[in-house]
């Protein structure tokens, strides 16, 4: 799929808004908690000071989407949360122009939608921020230009995906690298500490009853864990889908390109398991200070970025990661919740393009897995 342009994809529900399930959580997540799974209904997400409404069981028509958005936005404006996120399945016939109506309901909404691989519905996310959480228009424009440049650069430097991916996988194998799903608590805790994971939260994840989640890493000949990523399964009603997240390389081995073979292997494995809708929030580049970003490794591991004209990306200050602040937050002393604003990062949504993964590529990756 050509990612040189942002492709508009049209967004099937008849019925009323389902009952709300409110589960407010005071403070921040405790160390022992793992909150990766979406729950239907309205949730006060203590980890990022968000109000979240999720429903992956119903397919919404346009009128119901607008009604629900207005209801949630009203609740949001009366709450003390700094970000509202609505995640739905939308009728496949809904277009970007239809969704423009949301601009009359919310202040500067961010909208992202992407089609189910079988055309049954579109994944739809709508986000709204309070003023102290939002990005200035000039910075937003800069982020968009940086994203487009990263896409052009990535495509210009590389050829057809299958041949490039096979070359990466075969080269990694010849160097003694191998993907693995056998990962220990202590080694994973060391690598994921930059994301705020503690040993108890890692142990909870690895020993959990939900075997649909996948933690995959890359090991070298000495059995050292070099890089790791998480697939958080959010499947519903027999439809397999979920998010890959927590991509990171061990501090001693950064800058050596280990994330790319890891993600290609993870995406191929998930596709082989019948997970045909896989996304990730990709950290945006910052051209002013050259901070790391995950757009290029995302694109080079088989992902695409979609954007419909007239809508903002889902790229506000919505998560924290240790490290240098992005330039437009660098001098900010503002806080949201207990987190300094200069620790906030911006992300956009990427999706795995299953057309990139041929049977030969999937078989090669799966055969290398230990």
Secondary structure, 3 states (H helix, E strand, C coil): CCCCCCCCCCCCCCCCCCCCCCEECCCCCCCCCCCCCCCCEEEEECCCCEEEEEEEEEEECHHHHHHHHHHHHHHHHCCCCCEEEEEEEECCCCCHHHHHHHHHCCCCCEEEEEECCCCCCEEEEEEEECCCCCCCHHHHHHHHHHHHHHHHHHHHHCCCHHHHHHHHHHHHHHCCCEEECCCCHHHHHHHHHHHCCCHHHHHHHHCCCCCCCEEEEEECCCCCEEEEEEEEECCECCECEEEEEEEEECHHHCCCCHHHHHHHHHHHHHHHCCCCEEEEEEECCECCCCECCCHHHHHCCCEEECCCCCCECCCCEEEECCCCCCHHHCCCCCEECCEEHHHEEEEEEEEECHHHCCHHHHHHHHHHCC
